[in-house]
Amino acid sequence: MDENQILAEIHQLQALELAILKDVANVCKKHDIKFFLGEGTLLGAIRHKGFIPWDDDVDLIMERSEYERFLKVAQQELGENYQVQHPTTVENYWSPFIKVRKLTGDLSFRQHHIAHLTQNNGPYIDIFPMEYVPQKMSFKIKKTGFLIRFYRGMLSYKLNLRKPPHLYGKLLKFVSNFYSVKRIHKGLQKNFTCFGKGEKEYMATFSSYHPLNCQICKSENYKEALWWDFEDTKMPVPSGYDEILTTIYGDYMTPPPEDKRVIKHHFYSGEH
């Protein structure tokens, strides 16, 4: 498949994900649940006023209490067209955050790497929880980050999402034999929330895939929402988006070279 065909498929997938995003935004509006575009989707909004052209997913972020409120109402509000995937709703769940997955309509795009775990592996968007933490980096923050990576590695190997590429991975694979999936998620949850409730100086997106030092920003960056152009609609972005994106990406307004513009998810089209 040539580059133009690949980009055409990505744009088809983006259109499906945009529809999911709008439905999720409507639920949040109805229940006054605060959310923001996050990570690559936030970058796309600021730099491209929509999707990053070669990106194939949608990332939302919510402060922990908003995230828990969303989880309580989302399935009923979204109805049978969707599955709200989370450790409490899906057996042998493979992620430490919510995925809102489309169950009806155009399901020609599938994630092959989870096909052995679920038939519900079509288009989706991600929702990451954010936790209040007292410091940017500290011994406890670093310890928490290490334990989260440890549990995530066990989860990945236990569910056969990848093969251990090195000795440490083989160790995680071995240790995972002594843990149930439920226990692994319990360990993740304990570490995500170990700094307790209540507002603090910083916020951390511990379930992010970015390095720990890229996951933590001043909480004041998330105090207010700016409604920003995103494709054919407007979506909320954090007022402190510049500091957030700089923390994650550095010079975020300069696109990467073409050889770095890679699709990082595991979708394939049913037409191939």
Order of alpha helices (4+ residues) and beta strands (2+ residues): alpha-beta-alpha-beta-alpha-beta-beta-beta-beta-alpha-alpha-alpha-beta-beta-beta-beta-alpha-beta
